[in-house]
């Protein structure tokens, strides 16, 4: 089996390629490159003292759960491009990656043009880090915690569509709170649950028979953009020092949920 992944270059993104490499003959990873030092380097998130403090927590949790950045297994072929260049590529440049059995999008930039048409036609699967239709857009699990909704932290596995995070859903993935978890560990753990749930579903082929369910946009709690995540918001979140209590969780209606 061949799988093509459109993703990024942080440890959590590389881990998805590693997970698929265990069950696939070949994995094609189209990796949009951002700095691996968010907050310290001006990039997708701006450079500031507050952002540096915030992302120190993110990076530590990511290392706890996924390890550090590293080389990938021998059966993973990588095409690294600058973030934002994906929609400038033509079919010839991506030709080797367009002959796979499964296509997955995770943490890539917004895909447009001929490429999104191709991926939608081939029933590409998107990992949305957030429980749709409740939280959509950017940094959804951060905003769920910010809103005091820890039971809305998770991921949605859905079919890719031309709209942002709006494709028909296949199932939800929800992290279990570990006793030692910080809020950063808890949200990062949702990524691992999503990846393992997706890879297991592909390996068992159950994902191909799961009936897609349309999202009910009337259930939306919050839609966020990257620009909403400001220094003031990050500082407020850090100052609140949120303590998570699983006894207070009240889950919304979930679709075929996987807990892990």
Order of alpha helices (4+ residues) and beta strands (2+ residues): beta-alpha-beta-alpha-beta-beta-alpha-beta-beta-alpha-beta-beta-alpha-beta-alpha-beta
